[in-house]
């Protein structure tokens, strides 16, 4: 098969938040806060976590006055930049099993399985068009060491109650998606491809229609707990919102809040999107099921076939900026673009010369123990959810429903899940966290190179990096 014609190596667009906004343009911001307000619930952050929480709270108690504050516009952060993986993975399952017992971790896994289909159902019921394709998750192994991890992963999944996971031979995996050099794969139905920005914009419109007050262009600089008769509050340059509950839903941007610099580390993830690829490419490659695609490398990749027949592919790139700094409107380094293009060429040699129409980056929240959490402290009036470590598209929905139950004082199956109230220590000060994160990913890349050169078992370098990271 002839490859797609060669094109310049640089992206046509770098940044501009993400490719997902290219078709519709960036949304016009809703008006900012115009002075002090009192509310029942104040939500800080207009990504998926904040929007789902507002949605489920307003549906459950329409009388609640809910105010949502967003620094830029709803979906500006990871919710509008991610890889479009609506799937059942979540951060911390093994740690939860060790700390709270396997049955509680299994309950969390069942809740995540159901959450995939909850998002699909709500989008359909609310008329949110987000290019959703319920094609499942295909993860492939391309080296003997990855194949060994695939087998261990399949055993682990079964141990958590997974009954629908399929272990695929090389031919079976390639029949789904024609990845070059594939040795085997796994497939689960608990996954869907989405267009992330369309989901965020559609959900924001629905939430506003329910009567939630959304103020965009309103950065929150500090969150204060309740003291005496004074309620909890969120402080902005334009006024202060005081509320019975203030919920932090800031994920990768949490470090920008006063006193939160070491709470969650803002990990960078970057993506590229090719030009639309021709029919002859897809005729050979397949991908008719629109599965989301990942692999078993240590520095793993993630990809999808978009609704307009591009490959959108991502990976870590430069993993962390010193001092927990974040990017400028999604711009990423040319070296990261080059690395992602190399991954594209290794997986799909026929697309190696495709034009890269867009490159972008975003940050995701990483707790020190790599476990996502939900919390509500009734004494202080403060709550939060996040630390999804890149698995937030589905987890945010579960978080929103869990925060709803916690705010309403309901004891449910969701509030009994092990991530509720899970405590995490803070990250080390600089320069230790910069050195640690960059050292960890250097080790993962070195381990992947060893395994690509023929090492048949997982590199001890990767095992050491896992221990140092506390994963």
LOKOL-426371 format. One record per residue (C-alpha): x, y, z; residue in three letters. Coordinates in steps of 0.2 Angstrom, whole numbers, plus 5000, padded with zeros to 4 digits. Each point is the difference from the previous one (the first is absolute). Last residue first. Layout:
// residues N
rec px=X | py=Y | pz=Z | rodren=Ala
...
***
This chain:
// residues 471
rec px=5012 | py=5020 | pz=5209 | rodren=Unk
rec px=5011 | py=5008 | pz=5013 | rodren=Unk
rec px=5011 | py=5009 | pz=4987 | rodren=Unk
rec px=5016 | py=4992 | pz=5007 | rodren=Unk
rec px=4992 | py=4983 | pz=4999 | rodren=Unk
rec px=4993 | py=5002 | pz=4982 | rodren=Unk
rec px=5017 | py=5007 | pz=4994 | rodren=Unk
rec px=5009 | py=4984 | pz=5008 | rodren=Unk
rec px=4988 | py=4989 | pz=4990 | rodren=Unk
rec px=5003 | py=5010 | pz=4984 | rodren=Unk
rec px=5019 | py=4998 | pz=5002 | rodren=Unk
rec px=4998 | py=4982 | pz=5004 | rodren=Unk
rec px=4994 | py=4998 | pz=4982 | rodren=Unk
rec px=4985 | py=4989 | pz=4997 | rodren=Unk
rec px=5004 | py=4984 | pz=4992 | rodren=Unk
rec px=5005 | py=4994 | pz=4983 | rodren=Unk
rec px=5013 | py=5013 | pz=4997 | rodren=Unk
rec px=5001 | py=5002 | pz=4981 | rodren=Unk
rec px=5006 | py=5017 | pz=4995 | rodren=Unk
rec px=4982 | py=5006 | pz=5002 | rodren=Unk
rec px=5001 | py=4995 | pz=5018 | rodren=Unk
rec px=5016 | py=5010 | pz=5003 | rodren=Unk
rec px=4993 | py=5015 | pz=4992 | rodren=Unk
rec px=4984 | py=4999 | pz=5010 | rodren=Unk
rec px=5010 | py=4999 | pz=5016 | rodren=Unk
rec px=5010 | py=5015 | pz=4995 | rodren=Unk
rec px=4984 | py=5010 | pz=4997 | rodren=Unk
rec px=4993 | py=4994 | pz=5017 | rodren=Unk
rec px=5016 | py=5006 | pz=5009 | rodren=Unk
rec px=5000 | py=5017 | pz=4991 | rodren=Unk
rec px=4982 | py=5001 | pz=5006 | rodren=Unk
rec px=5005 | py=4997 | pz=5018 | rodren=Unk
rec px=5015 | py=5011 | pz=5000 | rodren=Unk
rec px=4989 | py=5014 | pz=4993 | rodren=Unk
rec px=4987 | py=4998 | pz=5013 | rodren=Unk
rec px=5013 | py=4998 | pz=5014 | rodren=Unk
rec px=5011 | py=5015 | pz=4995 | rodren=Unk
rec px=4985 | py=5011 | pz=4998 | rodren=Unk
rec px=4993 | py=4994 | pz=5017 | rodren=Unk
rec px=5016 | py=5003 | pz=5009 | rodren=Unk
rec px=5004 | py=5017 | pz=4993 | rodren=Unk
rec px=4988 | py=5005 | pz=5007 | rodren=Unk
rec px=4990 | py=4995 | pz=5015 | rodren=Unk
rec px=4994 | py=4982 | pz=5003 | rodren=Unk
rec px=4982 | py=4995 | pz=4995 | rodren=Unk
rec px=4986 | py=5000 | pz=5014 | rodren=Unk
rec px=4994 | py=4985 | pz=5009 | rodren=Unk
rec px=4984 | py=4991 | pz=4994 | rodren=Unk
rec px=4984 | py=4997 | pz=5010 | rodren=Unk
rec px=4985 | py=4989 | pz=4993 | rodren=Unk
rec px=4984 | py=5008 | pz=5006 | rodren=Unk
rec px=4990 | py=4993 | pz=4986 | rodren=Unk
rec px=5012 | py=4990 | pz=4989 | rodren=Unk
rec px=4995 | py=4983 | pz=5009 | rodren=Unk
rec px=4981 | py=5001 | pz=4994 | rodren=Unk
rec px=4988 | py=5001 | pz=5014 | rodren=Unk
rec px=4993 | py=5017 | pz=4994 | rodren=Unk
rec px=4996 | py=4992 | pz=4983 | rodren=Unk
rec px=4990 | py=4986 | pz=5008 | rodren=Unk
rec px=4990 | py=5013 | pz=5009 | rodren=Unk
rec px=4999 | py=5010 | pz=5016 | rodren=Unk
rec px=4992 | py=5016 | pz=4996 | rodren=Unk
rec px=5005 | py=5017 | pz=5007 | rodren=Unk
rec px=4994 | py=5010 | pz=4985 | rodren=Unk
rec px=5018 | py=5006 | pz=4998 | rodren=Unk
rec px=5007 | py=4983 | pz=5001 | rodren=Unk
rec px=4987 | py=4992 | pz=4988 | rodren=Unk
rec px=5004 | py=5014 | pz=4987 | rodren=Unk
rec px=5019 | py=4998 | pz=5003 | rodren=Unk
rec px=4998 | py=4982 | pz=4995 | rodren=Unk
rec px=4990 | py=5003 | pz=4984 | rodren=Unk
rec px=5013 | py=5013 | pz=4995 | rodren=Unk
rec px=5014 | py=4988 | pz=5004 | rodren=Unk
rec px=4993 | py=4986 | pz=4990 | rodren=Unk
rec px=4998 | py=5012 | pz=4985 | rodren=Unk
rec px=5018 | py=5006 | pz=5003 | rodren=Unk
rec px=5006 | py=4982 | pz=4999 | rodren=Unk
rec px=4994 | py=4998 | pz=4983 | rodren=Unk
rec px=5011 | py=5013 | pz=4991 | rodren=Unk
rec px=5012 | py=5001 | pz=5014 | rodren=Unk
rec px=5012 | py=4986 | pz=4997 | rodren=Unk
rec px=5016 | py=5011 | pz=4997 | rodren=Unk
rec px=5006 | py=4999 | pz=5018 | rodren=Unk
rec px=4983 | py=5003 | pz=5007 | rodren=Unk
rec px=5005 | py=5011 | pz=5015 | rodren=Unk
rec px=4983 | py=5007 | pz=5002 | rodren=Unk
rec px=4986 | py=5003 | pz=5012 | rodren=Unk
rec px=4997 | py=5014 | pz=5012 | rodren=Unk
rec px=4991 | py=5006 | pz=5016 | rodren=Unk
rec px=5000 | py=5014 | pz=5012 | rodren=Unk
rec px=4986 | py=5005 | pz=5012 | rodren=Unk
rec px=5013 | py=5000 | pz=5014 | rodren=Unk
rec px=4990 | py=4989 | pz=5012 | rodren=Unk
rec px=4991 | py=4990 | pz=4987 | rodren=Unk
rec px=5016 | py=4995 | pz=4992 | rodren=Unk
rec px=4997 | py=4992 | pz=4983 | rodren=Unk
rec px=5012 | py=4989 | pz=4991 | rodren=Unk
rec px=5003 | py=4991 | pz=4983 | rodren=Unk
rec px=5017 | py=4993 | pz=4996 | rodren=Unk
rec px=5010 | py=4993 | pz=4985 | rodren=Unk
rec px=5015 | py=4990 | pz=5005 | rodren=Unk
rec px=5018 | py=5003 | pz=4992 | rodren=Unk
rec px=5008 | py=4999 | pz=5018 | rodren=Unk
rec px=5007 | py=5018 | pz=4999 | rodren=Unk
rec px=4984 | py=5006 | pz=4991 | rodren=Unk
rec px=5001 | py=5003 | pz=4981 | rodren=Unk
rec px=4988 | py=5013 | pz=4992 | rodren=Unk
rec px=5000 | py=5002 | pz=4981 | rodren=Unk
rec px=5008 | py=5013 | pz=4989 | rodren=Unk
rec px=4997 | py=5004 | pz=4982 | rodren=Unk
rec px=5009 | py=5000 | pz=4984 | rodren=Unk
rec px=4998 | py=5004 | pz=4981 | rodren=Unk
rec px=5004 | py=4995 | pz=4983 | rodren=Unk
rec px=4990 | py=5003 | pz=4984 | rodren=Unk
rec px=5000 | py=4996 | pz=4981 | rodren=Unk
rec px=5014 | py=4987 | pz=5000 | rodren=Unk
rec px=5002 | py=4996 | pz=4982 | rodren=Unk
rec px=5001 | py=4982 | pz=4997 | rodren=Unk
rec px=5017 | py=4993 | pz=4996 | rodren=Unk
rec px=5001 | py=4986 | pz=5013 | rodren=Unk
rec px=4982 | py=4995 | pz=4996 | rodren=Unk
rec px=5004 | py=4984 | pz=4990 | rodren=Unk
rec px=5012 | py=4996 | pz=5014 | rodren=Unk
rec px=4986 | py=4999 | pz=5013 | rodren=Unk
rec px=5006 | py=4995 | pz=5017 | rodren=Unk
rec px=5018 | py=5005 | pz=4998 | rodren=Unk
rec px=4996 | py=5015 | pz=4989 | rodren=Unk
rec px=4987 | py=5007 | pz=5013 | rodren=Unk
rec px=5013 | py=4997 | pz=5014 | rodren=Unk
rec px=5013 | py=5010 | pz=4990 | rodren=Unk
rec px=4987 | py=5014 | pz=4997 | rodren=Unk
rec px=4997 | py=5000 | pz=5019 | rodren=Unk
rec px=5019 | py=5002 | pz=5003 | rodren=Unk
rec px=5001 | py=5014 | pz=4987 | rodren=Unk
rec px=4985 | py=5009 | pz=5008 | rodren=Unk
rec px=5008 | py=4999 | pz=5017 | rodren=Unk
rec px=5017 | py=5007 | pz=4992 | rodren=Unk
rec px=4989 | py=5015 | pz=4993 | rodren=Unk
rec px=4995 | py=5004 | pz=5017 | rodren=Unk
rec px=4981 | py=5003 | pz=5005 | rodren=Unk
rec px=4988 | py=5014 | pz=4999 | rodren=Unk
rec px=4983 | py=4996 | pz=5009 | rodren=Unk
rec px=4995 | py=5018 | pz=5005 | rodren=Unk
rec px=5016 | py=5004 | pz=5008 | rodren=Unk
rec px=5006 | py=4985 | pz=5010 | rodren=Unk
rec px=5000 | py=4997 | pz=5019 | rodren=Unk
rec px=5013 | py=5003 | pz=5013 | rodren=Unk
rec px=5001 | py=4988 | pz=5015 | rodren=Unk
rec px=5017 | py=5008 | pz=5005 | rodren=Unk
rec px=5010 | py=4992 | pz=4986 | rodren=Unk
rec px=4990 | py=4994 | pz=4986 | rodren=Unk
rec px=4995 | py=4981 | pz=4999 | rodren=Unk
rec px=4998 | py=4986 | pz=4988 | rodren=Unk
rec px=5009 | py=5006 | pz=4984 | rodren=Unk
rec px=4992 | py=4988 | pz=4988 | rodren=Unk
rec px=4987 | py=4990 | pz=5009 | rodren=Unk
rec px=4990 | py=4992 | pz=4986 | rodren=Unk
rec px=4987 | py=5003 | pz=4987 | rodren=Unk
rec px=4992 | py=4995 | pz=4984 | rodren=Unk
rec px=4986 | py=5007 | pz=4989 | rodren=Unk
rec px=4999 | py=4990 | pz=4984 | rodren=Unk
rec px=4989 | py=5009 | pz=4988 | rodren=Unk
rec px=4984 | py=4993 | pz=4992 | rodren=Unk
rec px=4987 | py=5014 | pz=5002 | rodren=Unk
rec px=4992 | py=4992 | pz=5015 | rodren=Unk
rec px=5017 | py=4997 | pz=5008 | rodren=Unk
rec px=5010 | py=4984 | pz=5000 | rodren=Unk
rec px=5007 | py=4999 | pz=5018 | rodren=Unk
rec px=5016 | py=4999 | pz=5009 | rodren=Unk
rec px=5010 | py=4997 | pz=5016 | rodren=Unk
rec px=5018 | py=4998 | pz=5002 | rodren=Unk
rec px=5010 | py=4992 | pz=5015 | rodren=Unk
rec px=5016 | py=5005 | pz=5008 | rodren=Unk
rec px=5001 | py=4983 | pz=5009 | rodren=Unk
rec px=4994 | py=4991 | pz=4984 | rodren=Unk
rec px=4985 | py=4990 | pz=5001 | rodren=Unk
rec px=4990 | py=5008 | pz=4986 | rodren=Unk
rec px=4985 | py=5011 | pz=4996 | rodren=Unk
rec px=4986 | py=5001 | pz=4988 | rodren=Unk
rec px=4982 | py=5007 | pz=5001 | rodren=Unk
rec px=4988 | py=4989 | pz=4990 | rodren=Unk
rec px=4992 | py=5008 | pz=4984 | rodren=Unk
rec px=4993 | py=4982 | pz=4995 | rodren=Unk
rec px=5006 | py=5003 | pz=4982 | rodren=Unk
rec px=5018 | py=5002 | pz=5006 | rodren=Unk
rec px=5005 | py=4991 | pz=4984 | rodren=Unk
rec px=5018 | py=5004 | pz=4995 | rodren=Unk
rec px=4999 | py=4994 | pz=4982 | rodren=Unk
rec px=4984 | py=5008 | pz=4995 | rodren=Unk
rec px=5004 | py=5015 | pz=5011 | rodren=Unk
rec px=5015 | py=5005 | pz=4991 | rodren=Unk
rec px=4991 | py=4997 | pz=4983 | rodren=Unk
rec px=4986 | py=5012 | pz=5006 | rodren=Unk
rec px=5012 | py=5014 | pz=5002 | rodren=Unk
rec px=5006 | py=5008 | pz=5017 | rodren=Unk
rec px=4993 | py=5016 | pz=5006 | rodren=Unk
rec px=5015 | py=5010 | pz=5005 | rodren=Unk
rec px=5008 | py=4994 | pz=5016 | rodren=Unk
rec px=4996 | py=5005 | pz=5018 | rodren=Unk
rec px=5014 | py=5002 | pz=5013 | rodren=Unk
rec px=4999 | py=4998 | pz=5019 | rodren=Unk
rec px=5009 | py=5005 | pz=5016 | rodren=Unk
rec px=4999 | py=4996 | pz=5018 | rodren=Unk
rec px=5007 | py=5010 | pz=5014 | rodren=Unk
rec px=4999 | py=4996 | pz=5018 | rodren=Unk
rec px=4994 | py=5013 | pz=5012 | rodren=Unk
rec px=5005 | py=4993 | pz=5017 | rodren=Unk
rec px=4986 | py=5000 | pz=5013 | rodren=Unk
rec px=5001 | py=5007 | pz=5017 | rodren=Unk
rec px=5017 | py=5008 | pz=5000 | rodren=Unk
rec px=4995 | py=5017 | pz=4993 | rodren=Unk
rec px=4983 | py=5000 | pz=5010 | rodren=Unk
rec px=5002 | py=5014 | pz=5013 | rodren=Unk
rec px=4994 | py=5014 | pz=4988 | rodren=Unk
rec px=4992 | py=4992 | pz=4984 | rodren=Unk
rec px=5012 | py=4998 | pz=4985 | rodren=Unk
rec px=5005 | py=4982 | pz=5005 | rodren=Unk
rec px=4982 | py=4995 | pz=4997 | rodren=Unk
rec px=5001 | py=5003 | pz=4981 | rodren=Unk
rec px=5002 | py=4981 | pz=4996 | rodren=Unk
rec px=4984 | py=4996 | pz=5009 | rodren=Unk
rec px=4990 | py=5016 | pz=5004 | rodren=Unk
rec px=4983 | py=4993 | pz=5007 | rodren=Unk
rec px=5001 | py=5007 | pz=5017 | rodren=Unk
rec px=4982 | py=5000 | pz=5008 | rodren=Unk
rec px=4995 | py=5014 | pz=5011 | rodren=Unk
rec px=4985 | py=4995 | pz=5011 | rodren=Unk
rec px=4988 | py=5011 | pz=5011 | rodren=Unk
rec px=5005 | py=5014 | pz=4989 | rodren=Unk
rec px=5009 | py=5017 | pz=4999 | rodren=Unk
rec px=5005 | py=5006 | pz=4983 | rodren=Unk
rec px=5013 | py=5014 | pz=5000 | rodren=Unk
rec px=5002 | py=5014 | pz=4988 | rodren=Unk
rec px=5008 | py=5005 | pz=4984 | rodren=Unk
rec px=5018 | py=4996 | pz=5003 | rodren=Unk
rec px=4994 | py=4983 | pz=5007 | rodren=Unk
rec px=4998 | py=4992 | pz=5017 | rodren=Unk
rec px=4991 | py=4984 | pz=5003 | rodren=Unk
rec px=4991 | py=4999 | pz=5017 | rodren=Unk
rec px=4995 | py=4988 | pz=5014 | rodren=Unk
rec px=4987 | py=5007 | pz=5011 | rodren=Unk
rec px=5003 | py=5013 | pz=5015 | rodren=Unk
rec px=4991 | py=4995 | pz=5016 | rodren=Unk
rec px=5016 | py=4993 | pz=5008 | rodren=Unk
rec px=5012 | py=4998 | pz=4986 | rodren=Unk
rec px=4995 | py=4991 | pz=4983 | rodren=Unk
rec px=5015 | py=4995 | pz=4989 | rodren=Unk
rec px=5008 | py=5012 | pz=4988 | rodren=Unk
rec px=5004 | py=4998 | pz=4982 | rodren=Unk
rec px=5013 | py=5011 | pz=4991 | rodren=Unk
rec px=5004 | py=5008 | pz=4984 | rodren=Unk
rec px=4984 | py=4995 | pz=4990 | rodren=Unk
rec px=5002 | py=5006 | pz=4982 | rodren=Unk
rec px=4984 | py=5007 | pz=4992 | rodren=Unk
rec px=5000 | py=5000 | pz=4981 | rodren=Unk
rec px=4985 | py=4989 | pz=5001 | rodren=Unk
rec px=4985 | py=5002 | pz=5012 | rodren=Unk
rec px=4987 | py=4986 | pz=4999 | rodren=Unk
rec px=4984 | py=5002 | pz=5010 | rodren=Unk
rec px=4992 | py=4983 | pz=5000 | rodren=Unk
rec px=4982 | py=5002 | pz=4994 | rodren=Unk
rec px=4997 | py=4983 | pz=4991 | rodren=Unk
rec px=5003 | py=5008 | pz=4984 | rodren=Unk
rec px=5018 | py=5005 | pz=5006 | rodren=Unk
rec px=5003 | py=4982 | pz=5004 | rodren=Unk
rec px=4994 | py=4994 | pz=4983 | rodren=Unk
rec px=5011 | py=5013 | pz=4991 | rodren=Unk
rec px=5015 | py=4995 | pz=5011 | rodren=Unk
rec px=4997 | py=4982 | pz=4995 | rodren=Unk
rec px=5000 | py=5003 | pz=4982 | rodren=Unk
rec px=5016 | py=5011 | pz=5001 | rodren=Unk
rec px=5009 | py=4986 | pz=5010 | rodren=Unk
rec px=4994 | py=4986 | pz=4989 | rodren=Unk
rec px=5004 | py=5009 | pz=4984 | rodren=Unk
rec px=5017 | py=5004 | pz=5007 | rodren=Unk
rec px=5004 | py=4982 | pz=5003 | rodren=Unk
rec px=4995 | py=4992 | pz=4984 | rodren=Unk
rec px=4996 | py=4982 | pz=5006 | rodren=Unk
rec px=5006 | py=4983 | pz=4997 | rodren=Unk
rec px=4993 | py=4987 | pz=5011 | rodren=Unk
rec px=5005 | py=4987 | pz=5013 | rodren=Unk
rec px=4994 | py=4986 | pz=5011 | rodren=Unk
rec px=4999 | py=4987 | pz=4985 | rodren=Unk
rec px=5017 | py=4993 | pz=5005 | rodren=Unk
rec px=5014 | py=4995 | pz=4988 | rodren=Unk
rec px=5017 | py=4993 | pz=5003 | rodren=Unk
rec px=5014 | py=4998 | pz=4988 | rodren=Unk
rec px=5014 | py=4990 | pz=4992 | rodren=Unk
rec px=5016 | py=5000 | pz=4991 | rodren=Unk
rec px=4997 | py=5016 | pz=4990 | rodren=Unk
rec px=5015 | py=5005 | pz=4988 | rodren=Unk
rec px=4990 | py=5013 | pz=4991 | rodren=Unk
rec px=4983 | py=5004 | pz=5006 | rodren=Unk
rec px=4986 | py=4995 | pz=4989 | rodren=Unk
rec px=4985 | py=5003 | pz=5011 | rodren=Unk
rec px=4987 | py=4987 | pz=5003 | rodren=Unk
rec px=5007 | py=4987 | pz=4989 | rodren=Unk
rec px=5017 | py=5004 | pz=5007 | rodren=Unk
rec px=4994 | py=4995 | pz=5017 | rodren=Unk
rec px=4993 | py=4983 | pz=4994 | rodren=Unk
rec px=5016 | py=4997 | pz=4990 | rodren=Unk
rec px=5012 | py=5003 | pz=5015 | rodren=Unk
rec px=4989 | py=4990 | pz=5011 | rodren=Unk
rec px=4987 | py=5008 | pz=5011 | rodren=Unk
rec px=4995 | py=4999 | pz=5018 | rodren=Unk
rec px=4982 | py=5005 | pz=5002 | rodren=Unk
rec px=4994 | py=5009 | pz=5016 | rodren=Unk
rec px=4981 | py=4997 | pz=5003 | rodren=Unk
rec px=5001 | py=4992 | pz=5017 | rodren=Unk
rec px=5009 | py=5013 | pz=5010 | rodren=Unk
rec px=4997 | py=4996 | pz=5018 | rodren=Unk
rec px=5016 | py=5008 | pz=5008 | rodren=Unk
rec px=5010 | py=4984 | pz=4999 | rodren=Unk
rec px=4995 | py=4999 | pz=4982 | rodren=Unk
rec px=5008 | py=5017 | pz=4997 | rodren=Unk
rec px=5016 | py=4994 | pz=5009 | rodren=Unk
rec px=5001 | py=4985 | pz=4989 | rodren=Unk
rec px=4998 | py=5010 | pz=4984 | rodren=Unk
rec px=5014 | py=5012 | pz=5006 | rodren=Unk
rec px=5012 | py=4986 | pz=5004 | rodren=Unk
rec px=4998 | py=4994 | pz=4982 | rodren=Unk
rec px=5002 | py=5017 | pz=4993 | rodren=Unk
rec px=5015 | py=5003 | pz=5010 | rodren=Unk
rec px=5008 | py=4984 | pz=4992 | rodren=Unk
rec px=4995 | py=5007 | pz=4983 | rodren=Unk
rec px=5009 | py=5016 | pz=5004 | rodren=Unk
rec px=5016 | py=4991 | pz=5004 | rodren=Unk
rec px=4999 | py=4991 | pz=4984 | rodren=Unk
rec px=4998 | py=5016 | pz=4990 | rodren=Unk
rec px=4985 | py=5008 | pz=4991 | rodren=Unk
rec px=4986 | py=4997 | pz=5012 | rodren=Unk
rec px=4983 | py=5008 | pz=4996 | rodren=Unk
rec px=4986 | py=5008 | pz=5010 | rodren=Unk
rec px=4982 | py=5001 | pz=4992 | rodren=Unk
rec px=4987 | py=5009 | pz=5009 | rodren=Unk
rec px=4981 | py=4999 | pz=4996 | rodren=Unk
rec px=4991 | py=5005 | pz=4984 | rodren=Unk
rec px=4986 | py=5011 | pz=5008 | rodren=Unk
rec px=5002 | py=5014 | pz=4987 | rodren=Unk
rec px=4996 | py=5018 | pz=5007 | rodren=Unk
rec px=5002 | py=5014 | pz=4988 | rodren=Unk
rec px=4995 | py=5012 | pz=5014 | rodren=Unk
rec px=4982 | py=5006 | pz=4996 | rodren=Unk
rec px=4992 | py=5004 | pz=5016 | rodren=Unk
rec px=4981 | py=4997 | pz=4998 | rodren=Unk
rec px=4997 | py=4999 | pz=5019 | rodren=Unk
rec px=4994 | py=4982 | pz=5000 | rodren=Unk
rec px=5013 | py=4995 | pz=4988 | rodren=Unk
rec px=5014 | py=5008 | pz=5010 | rodren=Unk
rec px=4993 | py=4993 | pz=5016 | rodren=Unk
rec px=5000 | py=4982 | pz=4993 | rodren=Unk
rec px=5018 | py=5001 | pz=4993 | rodren=Unk
rec px=5006 | py=5007 | pz=5017 | rodren=Unk
rec px=4991 | py=4987 | pz=5010 | rodren=Unk
rec px=5007 | py=4986 | pz=4989 | rodren=Unk
rec px=5017 | py=5004 | pz=5004 | rodren=Unk
rec px=4995 | py=5003 | pz=5018 | rodren=Unk
rec px=4994 | py=4982 | pz=5002 | rodren=Unk
rec px=5017 | py=4993 | pz=4997 | rodren=Unk
rec px=5007 | py=5013 | pz=5013 | rodren=Unk
rec px=4987 | py=4995 | pz=5013 | rodren=Unk
rec px=5005 | py=4981 | pz=4997 | rodren=Unk
rec px=5019 | py=5005 | pz=5003 | rodren=Unk
rec px=4996 | py=5010 | pz=5016 | rodren=Unk
rec px=4991 | py=4984 | pz=5006 | rodren=Unk
rec px=5015 | py=4990 | pz=4996 | rodren=Unk
rec px=5011 | py=5012 | pz=5010 | rodren=Unk
rec px=4988 | py=4998 | pz=5015 | rodren=Unk
rec px=5000 | py=4981 | pz=4998 | rodren=Unk
rec px=5020 | py=5000 | pz=4999 | rodren=Unk
rec px=5003 | py=5008 | pz=5017 | rodren=Unk
rec px=5002 | py=5018 | pz=5006 | rodren=Unk
rec px=5019 | py=5003 | pz=4999 | rodren=Unk
rec px=5006 | py=4986 | pz=4988 | rodren=Unk
rec px=4984 | py=5001 | pz=4989 | rodren=Unk
rec px=5000 | py=5019 | pz=5000 | rodren=Unk
rec px=5019 | py=5000 | pz=4995 | rodren=Unk
rec px=4996 | py=4988 | pz=4986 | rodren=Unk
rec px=4985 | py=5010 | pz=4993 | rodren=Unk
rec px=5009 | py=5017 | pz=5002 | rodren=Unk
rec px=4997 | py=5009 | pz=4984 | rodren=Unk
rec px=4985 | py=4995 | pz=4990 | rodren=Unk
rec px=4996 | py=4990 | pz=4984 | rodren=Unk
rec px=4982 | py=4997 | pz=4994 | rodren=Unk
rec px=5001 | py=5010 | pz=4983 | rodren=Unk
rec px=4995 | py=5016 | pz=4992 | rodren=Unk
rec px=5016 | py=5003 | pz=4991 | rodren=Unk
rec px=4999 | py=5016 | pz=4990 | rodren=Unk
rec px=5019 | py=5004 | pz=5000 | rodren=Unk
rec px=4999 | py=5015 | pz=5011 | rodren=Unk
rec px=4999 | py=5018 | pz=4996 | rodren=Unk
rec px=4983 | py=5007 | pz=5004 | rodren=Unk
rec px=4998 | py=4992 | pz=5017 | rodren=Unk
rec px=5018 | py=5002 | pz=5004 | rodren=Unk
rec px=4998 | py=5019 | pz=5001 | rodren=Unk
rec px=4989 | py=5012 | pz=4990 | rodren=Unk
rec px=4985 | py=4990 | pz=5001 | rodren=Unk
rec px=4989 | py=5013 | pz=5008 | rodren=Unk
rec px=5008 | py=5017 | pz=4996 | rodren=Unk
rec px=5015 | py=5010 | pz=5008 | rodren=Unk
rec px=5002 | py=5000 | pz=5019 | rodren=Unk
rec px=4983 | py=4991 | pz=5003 | rodren=Unk
rec px=4988 | py=5003 | pz=5015 | rodren=Unk
rec px=4984 | py=4990 | pz=5002 | rodren=Unk
rec px=4986 | py=5007 | pz=5011 | rodren=Unk
rec px=4987 | py=4988 | pz=5006 | rodren=Unk
rec px=4984 | py=5006 | pz=5008 | rodren=Unk
rec px=4991 | py=4984 | pz=5005 | rodren=Unk
rec px=4981 | py=5000 | pz=4996 | rodren=Unk
rec px=5002 | py=4987 | pz=4987 | rodren=Unk
rec px=5006 | py=4987 | pz=5012 | rodren=Unk
rec px=5004 | py=4983 | pz=4992 | rodren=Unk
rec px=5002 | py=5007 | pz=4982 | rodren=Unk
rec px=5010 | py=5015 | pz=5006 | rodren=Unk
rec px=5012 | py=4989 | pz=5010 | rodren=Unk
rec px=5002 | py=4988 | pz=4986 | rodren=Unk
rec px=5004 | py=5014 | pz=4987 | rodren=Unk
rec px=5011 | py=5010 | pz=5012 | rodren=Unk
rec px=5011 | py=4986 | pz=5004 | rodren=Unk
rec px=5001 | py=4994 | pz=4982 | rodren=Unk
rec px=5005 | py=5018 | pz=4995 | rodren=Unk
rec px=5013 | py=5002 | pz=5014 | rodren=Unk
rec px=5008 | py=4983 | pz=4997 | rodren=Unk
rec px=4999 | py=5002 | pz=4981 | rodren=Unk
rec px=5009 | py=5017 | pz=4999 | rodren=Unk
rec px=4993 | py=5016 | pz=5006 | rodren=Unk
rec px=5010 | py=5002 | pz=5016 | rodren=Unk
rec px=4995 | py=5007 | pz=5018 | rodren=Unk
rec px=4983 | py=4994 | pz=5004 | rodren=Unk
rec px=4990 | py=5011 | pz=5013 | rodren=Unk
rec px=4985 | py=4992 | pz=5008 | rodren=Unk
rec px=4986 | py=5007 | pz=5010 | rodren=Unk
rec px=5004 | py=5018 | pz=4994 | rodren=Unk
rec px=5004 | py=5017 | pz=5006 | rodren=Unk
rec px=5008 | py=5012 | pz=4987 | rodren=Unk
rec px=5013 | py=5014 | pz=5000 | rodren=Unk
rec px=5002 | py=5010 | pz=4985 | rodren=Unk
rec px=4999 | py=4999 | pz=4981 | rodren=Unk
rec px=5006 | py=4982 | pz=4996 | rodren=Unk
rec px=5005 | py=4998 | pz=4982 | rodren=Unk
rec px=4989 | py=5000 | pz=4985 | rodren=Unk
rec px=4999 | py=4984 | pz=4990 | rodren=Unk
rec px=5016 | py=4998 | pz=4989 | rodren=Unk
rec px=4997 | py=4998 | pz=4981 | rodren=Unk
rec px=5005 | py=4982 | pz=4995 | rodren=Unk
rec px=5016 | py=4997 | pz=4991 | rodren=Unk
rec px=4998 | py=4995 | pz=4982 | rodren=Unk
rec px=4987 | py=4987 | pz=4994 | rodren=Unk
rec px=5011 | py=4988 | pz=4989 | rodren=Unk
rec px=5017 | py=5004 | pz=5009 | rodren=Unk
rec px=4994 | py=4999 | pz=5017 | rodren=Unk
rec px=5004 | py=4981 | pz=5002 | rodren=Unk
rec px=5018 | py=5004 | pz=4993 | rodren=Unk
rec px=5004 | py=5008 | pz=5016 | rodren=Unk
rec px=5003 | py=5016 | pz=5010 | rodren=Unk
rec px=5006 | py=5011 | pz=4985 | rodren=Unk
rec px=5016 | py=4989 | pz=5003 | rodren=Unk
rec px=5011 | py=4997 | pz=4985 | rodren=Unk
rec px=4991 | py=5001 | pz=4983 | rodren=Unk
rec px=5006 | py=4994 | pz=4983 | rodren=Unk
rec px=5012 | py=4988 | pz=5009 | rodren=Unk
rec px=5018 | py=4999 | pz=4996 | rodren=Unk
rec px=5007 | py=4985 | pz=4990 | rodren=Unk
rec px=4995 | py=5006 | pz=4983 | rodren=Unk
rec px=4991 | py=4987 | pz=4989 | rodren=Unk
rec px=5004 | py=4983 | pz=4992 | rodren=Unk
rec px=4985 | py=4992 | pz=4991 | rodren=Unk
rec px=4991 | py=4987 | pz=5009 | rodren=Unk
rec px=5008 | py=4983 | pz=4998 | rodren=Unk
rec px=4999 | py=4988 | pz=4986 | rodren=Unk
rec px=4993 | py=4983 | pz=5004 | rodren=Unk
***
